[in-house]
Amino acid sequence: MQLVERLHERALGAPESGIVAVINYARGREGLLPLWAGEGDLATPDFIGNAAAASLAAGETFYTWQRGLPELRAALARYASNLYGLPEAPERFFVTASGMHAIQIALTCVAGAGDEVVFIGPLWPNLPAAAALAGARPVEVLLDAVDGGWRLDFQKLADAIIPRTRAIFVNTPNNPTGWTADEETLRAILTLARERDLFIIADEIYSRFFYEGVRAPSFHDVADPDEAVIYVNSFSKNWAMTGWRVGWIEAPAALGDVIENLVQYSTSGVAAFMQRGAVAALEEGEPFVTSQIERAKKARDIFSQRLTATNRVEMMPPAGAFYAFFAIDGLEDSRAAAFRIADEAGVGLAPGTAFGSNTGRFMRACFHRRLDQVEEAAERLADWIGKTA
């Protein structure tokens, strides 16, 4: 204990992940259907793995560009240009060692000791924790739960901003709720940021998992290229590359030297062979992305319909991402319920307590899995709900 007590208070204050706590409790349990983690069940496609293997075979195992391989940055620019219908330059893109690394760098760019960052929640717990580890104070503005869905009270967001606020962090489509900001909402947030001289950190990792079009509305649709908007993204979700740990930042080119330094002093760059796989993902992976989204939409409908049919579940099919965030009538402690459900129903869920304040009665399920497994998990949960007073 004496050694632990000598550690810095910032490290000691890093919160335990409520998601990991449940995973560690029931990991590897025979027959359990794991809907707790934010990933699908498909392995990375061969065309991506083969590109990485070819790079290894060619001896690409040396130090590389801190900002990322020129080929990958150019591929990211082409991808963004096609997705948003805007001309994008490679100078705006920076390769990171995961989406989480992109988030840490973005937060380090804009905030530190004595500063505040406003987050729209409920939210994946790593995001406010990363702000705290950077020395800043995370401030939560919760979405309002309305008729099973979610809505942003813009006045609450405006009221949360004080002179020490440096940035607004916006994750849309949102993990865990699936809330997806429309263009009008994004424009209002941008106007507020301009008026208060704030950065926006736009986490659009789930932008392709949008069930009402090719992609979700984006700050790309409303912001000028050189505005104070830092986009963070990842290869994890779209291309089934969660274990690869490759992400990217898109930001005004004027920030390039600072971002490059932060990469240098954190990871010193991403392995070249992994970046070759990422290039293949961007250049060859569109059919795979499309098939993933189609499957996730079917899974969303299966899961939502079965649970709402119990008449004891509060939820709406999410507009984006691949999570169901739902409340069960009569259950207020989702952490305790998550352990019970793992034991009694054989389904692994993430407790709402992991995603912020006032969400203790909600549960998160990742439905991005084989449809038969989603159907079985929904049946088990519905049966458990029916037997629970």
N, C-alpha and C positions, 0 to 999 in steps of 0.2 A: 504493500500500500504506500510506503514512503516514496518509492520511485514514481508511482502514479501521481501522487500529490505534487511532485516536483514538475510535472508537465504543465505546459501553458494552459491557461484557463480557456482559451479559444478551442484547443483540442479537446479538453475535458468536457466542454459544453456541447460538442457535436452530438445531436440526439440519436438515440437508437432508432433504427428503422422498424416501424411497426409491421411493415411487409415482411422483412427478413425474419422477424421474430416468429411469425407463423410458418414461414418456409422452413426455418431451422427445426421447428417443432415436428413437422410432419413430412419433411423431405424424404423421398425414397420409399414411402409407405406403399405397400402393395395394393394396387387397385384404386388408389386415390387419383382423381382427375384434377391436375394442377392448373387452376385458372388465376393464380395469384400474381404471377410475374407478367411484365409488360412485353411479351414477345409471342410470336407465333410458334407453331410446331414444325414448320418446314425447315429443312437444312438449306444452307446456301446453295443456289443452283451451280451446276458443274461449270458453266461457262465463266463464272466468276472465279471459282476455285482453280480452274485450269489456267487462267491468266496469271494468277498469283504463283502457281507452281512453275509456270514457264519462266517467270521472272526469277524465282529462286534458282532454277536450273541454269539460267544465264549468268548467275553470280551477282545479282543485284542485292547485295547484303551490306553495303557500305552506307556511310552517312549520306544524307540527301538534303534537298532544299528545305529550309525551315518553313517556308510558306507552302510547301507542297510541290510535287512534281509539276513542271509546266504543262505536261500532257493532261494531268488531272484537273488543274485549274482551268485549262481551256475547255475541257469536257464539262466542267461545272458551269462555265459561262454559257456554253451552248444549251445545256439542259435548262438553265434558268431562262434563257431567251425564249426557248420554245414554250416553256410552261407559263410564263407571264406575258408573253407577247411584247417584250421590251428588249432593246439592245443591251447586252450585258458584257462587260469586259473581264478578262481573267484577273486583272489587277484588283478586282473587288473580292476575290475568293482566297481563303486561307484554310489549309487542311489541318485538322486537329485529331488528337488521339481519342476520339469518341465525341458524341454529342455532349456528354457531361463535361469533357474538357473544353469544348467550345463555350459552354455556359460559364465555366469558371473563368476563362479568359475574358469573356464579355463583361462579367461582373467586376473582375479586377481592373479592367479598363476604366470603369466609370465610378466605382465606389470604394470606400475604405473606411478607416476608423472615423467614427462620428457622423458618417453619412447614413441615409436611409434609402431603401429600395422598396417600392410598392409592388406587391404581387397580387394578381387577381386569382383568387382561390375559390374552391378547393384546388389543391395543387400537389403534384408529385413532391414528396418531402425533400428530395435532394436539392431542389431549387432554392428555397429559402435557407436551407442549411449551408449551401455554397456561399450565399451572401454573408451569412454570419461568420463563416470561416475566413472570408475576405476582410472581416472587421466591421462590416456594415450591419445595420439593424434591418431585418426584413419586416415589412409592415403588410399585414394581410387585409385585403378587401374581398370579402366573401360574396360570391354570386348568391342571389336569392333563389331558394327552391320554390318554384311556382307550378302547381299542378303536375308534379313529377318531372318538370323540366327546370331549366336554369336561366336566370336573367341578370344582367349587370345593372345595378343601380348607379348610374353615372355620377350622381351627386355624392354618393359615398366615396367614389374614387377621387373626385375632386377635393373632397374634404380631408382625405388622407394625406394630401401633399402639403408639406411644410417646407420652410427654407432649407432644411438639411436633406430633403429628398433629391436624389440624383438621377433616378431612372424609374420607369414603369416597366415591369416585366409582364409580358402578355403571352400566354400559351394558348393558342387556338389553332385547330381543334384541341380541346382541353383534356388532359389527363388529370383527374379520373372521370369527369362528368360527361365528356363528349360535347359540352357547350362549344358552339362555333360562332364567332363574331361575324356579323354581316358587315358589308362595306360601310354602311352608315355608322356603325359602332366604331369601326377602325378609324374612320375619318374624324370622329369626335375625340377619340383618344389621342390621335395625332395632333389635332388642334390644341388640346389641353397641354400636351408635351411642348408644343411650340410656345404657347403662352407662358409656361412656367420654366422654359429653358431646360428641359429634361431630355435625357436619352430614352429611347424605347429599345428594349431588348425583346425581339420578336422570336419566340420559340414556335416554329412552324413545322416541327418534326412530323406531325400527323397530317400535314396539309393534303397529302394524296389520299389519305383514308377519309374521304368525304363522300357522302352517299347521295348527294344532290347535284353532282357535276364532276368534271375532271379533276378539280382541285377546290380547296376551300378559298374563300376570300382572303386576301393577303394585304399586308402593308405595301407590297409592291404596287397594288392597285391605286393607292392613294398618296404615297410619299414620293418626293423627288429623290433621285439617286444619291445626292450628296447630303441628304438630311441626316440627323442624328438618330439613325435606326441601325441597329446591329442585329442581323439575322443569325440564328443558330440552328443547325440542322445536323442530320446524321444519316448514314447509310443503313442503320440498324433495322428499321421497320420496313421500308419499301422493298428492300432487296434481301431480306432474311439474313442479315449480317450482324446480329446483335453481339456475337462473340468476337467479331473482328476489331471492334473499338476504333472505328474510323468515322469522323464527322467533319463538319466544315463551318466556317464563319463566312458570311457575306457582309461586307461593310464598305463605307466610302474608302477609296484607295488612299486617301490622306492618312488613314489610321494604320496603314500597312507596316510602317517601321515599328510602331509600338506593339502591334499584334505579333510580328515576327520575333521581337525580343521576348515577349511572354511565352511564346512557343519554345524558344531557345532555353529559357530558364525554368521550364517545367518538364518538357519531354524531349526537347531537342529534335523534334520531328517524328513523323510517322514512317514506319518501315516501307521502303520502296516497293517491295513485292505486294504488300497489302494495298498500296495505292494503285498498282496495276490491276488488281482485282476490282477496285472501285471504278477505274476507267471502264472496264468491261461492263460493270453494272449499269453505268450511265449510257453506254453506247449500244448495249444489246438487251437491256433488261426491261424495256417498256412492256412487252407482252406479259412478263412475269408479274410486274407491278399491277397491271390490269387484272390478271387472274386472281391475285391476292385480294384486291379490293372487292371483286365480285364474290369471292368466297366469304369474306368478312361480312358483307351485307347480308348474305343468306344466314350466316351464323347469328348476326344481330337479331334478325327477325325471329328465328327459331327460339332463341333465348328469351327475348322480350315477351313474345306471345305466350310462352309457357308459364313464365313467372307472373305476368299480369293476370293470367287466367285463374290464379289462386285467389284473387280479390283481396290479397293481403300484402301486395307489393306495390310500393310507390316508385314508379319510374316511367320514362318515355324512351322509345328507341333513340339513341344518340344520333345527332346529325353528322358527327365526325369521330375520329379515333376508333379504337376497337375495344372499348370498355362499357360495361353496364354498371352504373353507379346507382344503387337502389336501396330502399329502406323497407324493412319488414315490420308490419304492424305489431306492436307489443315488444319489440326488441330495441333497447336503447343503448346497450353496450356492445358495439360491434367487435371490439377486441375479444371479449369473452365469447361472443357468438362465433367468431372465426375459428377458435380452437374447438368449440363444440361441433361445428359443422364438419371440420376435418375428421373428428373422431366418429361422429354419428351418421354423417351423410357421405363421407368419402370424397368431399369436394374441397379444394383449396381455394380460399378467397382472401383478399386483402381487406383488412378492417378500415373503415372510414376514419377512425382515429388517427391513422397515419397521414392523412391528407389535410390537416389543419384543424382549426377550432370549430366547434358547433357542427361537426360532421360525424359525431360518434354513433349515430344510429344507422349510418349508411355502410354498405359493403361494395367493394369493387370486384368485378369478375372480368377477366380478359377472355373474350369469346373468339379470339383469332386462332382457332384450332379446327381440326377435322370436324365436319358437320355431325358425324355420328357421336363423337365425344361431346360436342356441345349439347346435342339433344339428350344424351345420357346424363350429363351434369345438370341440365335444367330439370329433368325428371326427378333426379335425386333431391335437388333443392326443393322442388315443389312438394314432393312427398314429405320431406323434413318439415317444411313450413306447415303443412297440413296436420302434422302430429304435434306441433309446438304451440302451446297455449299463448 
